[in-house]
Amino acid sequence: MMRFLLILLVLAGVFSLQGQENGYWQQHVDYQMDVTVDVDDFTFSGTQKLTYTNNSPETLKRVFYHMYFNAFQPGSEMDMRLQQIEDPDRRMVTDGESRIADLKPDEIGYMRATSLLQDSKAVSYQLEGTILEVELAEPIPAGGSTQLDMTFEGQVPLQIRRSGRNNREGVALSMSQWYPKMAEYDFEGWHAHPYIAREFHGVWGDFDVKLTIDKRYVVGGTGYLQNPQEIGHGYQAPGTKVPRVKGKTLTWHFKAPNVHDFMWAADPDYIHDTLEMENGPDLHFFYKNKEEIIDNWKKLQPKTAEAMTFFNKNVGPYPYKQYSVIQGGDGGMEYAMSTLVTGERSFNSLVGVMVHELAHSWFQHVLATNESKHAWMDEGFTSFISSLCMNSIMDQQNENPFAGSYDGYYRLVGSGKEQPQTTHSDRYEYNAAYGASAYSKGAVFLAQLGYVIGQDKLMQTLREYYRLFQFKHPTPNDIIRTAEKLTDLHLGWYLMDWTQTTNTIDYGIKEVTGNEESTQIVLERIGLMPMPQDILVVYEDGSRETFYAPLRMMRGEKGNPYPAISRTVLPDWPWAMPTYTFTVNKPLSNVRAILLDPSQLMADINPDNNLWQRP
């Protein structure tokens, strides 16, 4: 029954739809940074020239910077949360105790501004944990811009979570969330949330970054290297003579256009491979020179190209000319034009983490949702499309590629610990509940939307959503409105019930009666969440037909998901009616079985009452 899922791979057409509401705006920020890193004590210092353009309709009197490394200090908010939560991230604890709490002064992270000017005028600023509060010397009017010049210094923490030094696989520097980063201001106001656990939100802009570091180190990450002829390390064209560098350091110069973050990693033992895809982009791979992992990393490279091709086809064109897969960090985490992944994995696991993080290049680093508030749009959509990708490029032949996501959602419901997906990422009571909500329930949102509107319309929706909202900050309403405009269906109920409540779906076959002329079927809605119903009826002679009970509040119907099987469209089922009765013009003795949702894409929490078989 699941073969029809192959239609998910059909390309969407091009549709002429409007973008976000009239009056949409977003801020813009350009960074110029010149940073020097000391690899002996893992401290760094630098200058940042930040040009901030206020595209909002309001005058701004203050701005806020994220100073993420300050989270990695004993007594920080991240440390306190880690000590209090019942199920702490296992990467961040040793024997159940916070690793941050045990950091010594030369192991902690810190970041602080040593001076800050606005258009050459001194400003007042105060560091509060991971947020730098700045009182501007002159307000920035609507439509105006200003230049903020900062000198800053920091220390790279021992690798605890995502960023840091000397991770467990021996990578020297995983430099994410490493620089003073302007907080986002949008239609909801400032998003100057402290760094407590997870997820980010950033301002679109251009980065021009110079990194001075020990010349033995190989650097990879966000941006295009501007001076490969000076660097070597596999960046220069074959046959190019690299001049001998005097002194102990090299300066790497990167530029990254139209991104909202900048990551880099460095290690003296990195192998640097490249793979040029036909019609681009160029793929870069950085991994430790360890005999036991080299073969897997070599085999990973053509799989990365396959995954890139899959996402280009099924979501939309990757907009940059380069992508890098880099060994580092503490698991897998996406960044602009690049990712950090741990590399000492089985081949299947290595491909899996690459595919997931690469998919984030579409669902977060081009479609830049506020993942602190809407992690399910980031992690869930990524999980959905990466499951399809793995099924294809790894020839998994799973009839339902999303079965794992559905199982994760069902376990969440059964745990009794579910919170609405509108919960801020830091405010989940349990880490496990956050993970299941963002990844599993988020993926089911899309898979089940395909059940509601049709698989072909779902993929058209994703492609059109990407086309309309790339390089913006889309909200939950944007994805559902895109689907509504493509289908002419009303879908606000779906977004509300699935993401803003913990209502569950439970439909059942309540009663089947009949005689030698017809069969009467009574369905019941037990759960609070409404859904339309696909009903499969199988007869004794092996023939089949389907019936479709539209949901009245949808104000329309989806197409027949099973074109090879005859379908009867029944009258609408109003949600408030707990039962629904329809008649099949066949004798009861001829009916072998009745099944609700043969696709199994409706997340019904009790499948036991979905099947009736003649005794």
C-alpha positions, 0 to 999 in steps of 0.5 A: 500500500505504500508504493505510492510514496514514490510520487514524493520524488516528483518535481514541483512545477513553478507557481506564481504566488506572493511571498510573505505579507506585504510590509515584510522586512528583515534586518541586514548586517555585514561583518568585517573581522580580523582575528588572531588565534594562539594555538598554544593557549587557545585564546584569540583576539580581534577586531570587528567592523559591523555595519547594521542596517535597520530595515524595520519601521522602528527606531532602535535605541539599543542593540544586543550581541550574542557572546556564546562562549561565556556559556562554558563557565561554571555557574553559567545558565547553561551549567545550571540548566544542565545540573537541574534537568532530569535527562541532561545531554549525555555529551555534556555530563560525566557520570551524570555530573555537569562537565561545565562545572568542572572546567578549570580557568584555562579550560573555560570559554569566554568572550568579551568586548574590550572597546566598542564605538558607534560611528566613532562615538563611545557607547555604553555596554554591559555583559550579562552572561551570553548577551552584551547589551549596548546603549547606542550613542545615536538611535538608528532610525527606520531605514538608517544604518550605523557602523559598530567597531568592536575589539574583542577577546576570548578563550576557546573552551574545552569542547563540551557542546558543538564548539570548542577545542580538542574534541574527543576525536582529537580535532583541535578547533571547532569554531562555531558560535565563536564571534560577537554575533548581532542578535536578530530583531524582527516583527516580534522584537529582539531575540536576545535569548541567552545561550542555555542549550540549543538552536539559533537565530541570526541576521542575514549579511555578508562576512569578510573574515581574516584568520591568523593562525599557526601555519601548520593548521588547515582551516575549512568552513564557511566562505570562499578562500580569497588567498589560496595562492598564499595558503596551499593546504589543498586549496590552490590549483594543481601544479600551483607553486605555493610560496614559502611562508616566513614566520609561524603563522598564516592569514586565511581570508574568507568571504561569505555572501548572504549568510547568517552565520560563520563557522570554521574548524582547524587542525594540523592533521586534516586531510583536505579533499575536494570533489568538483560536481558537474554544474557545481558546487565544489565539495570540500572534505576535512578529516583527521589523518587516521588510518581507520577512518580514511576509507569511509571518508573517501567513500563519503565523497560521492555520496555527498554529491548524490545527496546534493543532487537529490536535494537540488531536485526535490527542494530547489537549487543550492545557492552557493558555489561551495559546501564543506563536510568537516570532522569536528564538534560533538555529533553533527551541526549545520552551519552556513556552507558547511557542517561539523560532524564527528567522523569516527563512525560506521560508513552508514552512520557517516552518510546519515549524519552528512545527509541530515546536516547537508539538508539543513543547508535548505531548511535553516541556512537558506530558509532561516526559521527562528529555530529557537521558537520553531525547531520543528520547522528546522529539525523536522523538515530536515528529518523528513527530506533526509529520510527520503534522501537516505532511502534513495541514495542508500537504496534502503527500499523502505516502503515508509521512509518516515516510520522511525519518525512516526514511532518517535512521535508515538513514544512521545505521546505515550510518555505523557511528557509532550509539550506543544511545539510552540514551546521555546527550545530551551523551555522543554521540561525534558531533553527527550521531549524536545528531541521527539517534538522537534525531530520526530513530530516535526517530520510527521508534520510534513509526512502527514500533510502529504496525507491531507493534501496529496503527496504530489501537492506536498512536494510542490509545496516544499519547492514553492516554499523554498522559492518564495522564502529563501534568504528570509525568515519564514514562520509556520504560517508561511509553509501552511499558506503556501500549501493553501494557495497551491491546493485551494484548501483551508489548512489552518486547523492542521497547523493549529492542532498539530503545533499549538496543542498536544491534541491527538488523532484517534479514529476508529471503525465503531460498527459494521452491519449489513444485509444481502444488499448493502453494508453500513459502516460507522466510524468514530472520532475519539481524539480531539484532532480532526482529520479527513479519512481514507477508507479501504474496503477489500472484498471476498473476490480480492477486489478493492475500492476506497472511500474518502470522507472529506473534513468539512473545515478543509472546504475541499478534497484532495485528489485520489491517492490511489489512481489504480483503485476506484474511489468514492467521495463521500459527504463531508464529515463535520469535526463536531460530529463524533460518529460518521455513517456511510453505506457500501452497496455490497452485501456484508457477506462480500466484505472481507476487511475495512481499513482506515488510512491504508497509507499509514501516514495519518498519525493515529495513536491507536491503530488497533481500532482502524481495522475491521475483518469479517469474523 
